[in-house]
Amino acid sequence: MQNAINGGDKEVKTGRIGDRPFWILNLSILIRAVHQIGAAVFLTAYLLDAIPGPPKLYVGIVFISGGLLLATEWLRHRQIFRELAGIITIVKLLLLGAAYHGLLPPLETVLLAFFIASLGAHAPKKARHRLLY
């Protein structure tokens, strides 16, 4: 018998689903591409230590596009902050903020945030949108 992680369990409690117009879904794809460019520069700034931190322009791009992505995702998943995807987003923001402001070791913390975000983004839908509380 398959388990909830690989999609076989139909009893997995996920958050409420709302309507999201098709044009918003298409717009979110463009926003995600912009977000990935900003995130790549953000990560590179810490990995290569070539500059004293990520350029403010790219920090702005990452946070604005990330906020827009969260808004488009919220249209579909109305309880996103009760789901694994929302909790991962909150943890990611806290880690990145702590690294950016020097509260935690920047390189290791930024890598951890990106690792967590990647795991969450690529988890099966039933795991990603499972209600945690």
Number of C-alpha atoms within 10 A of each C-alpha: 5 8 10 17 15 12 13 12 13 9 8 16 15 20 19 12 13 13 10 14 11 9 8 13 16 10 13 19 12 13 19 16 12 18 21 15 14 23 21 14 17 21 19 16 17 21 15 9 12 10 11 8 16 19 13 10 9 18 17 12 19 22 15 15 22 20 14 17 19 17 15 18 19 18 17 17 23 16 19 25 19 17 21 21 26 22 16 20 20 13 14 20 15 13 21 22 16 16 19 19 11 10 12 15 12 20 17 12 20 23 16 15 20 17 13 15 18 12 13 20 14 10 16 15 16 21 20 21 24 21 20 14 7
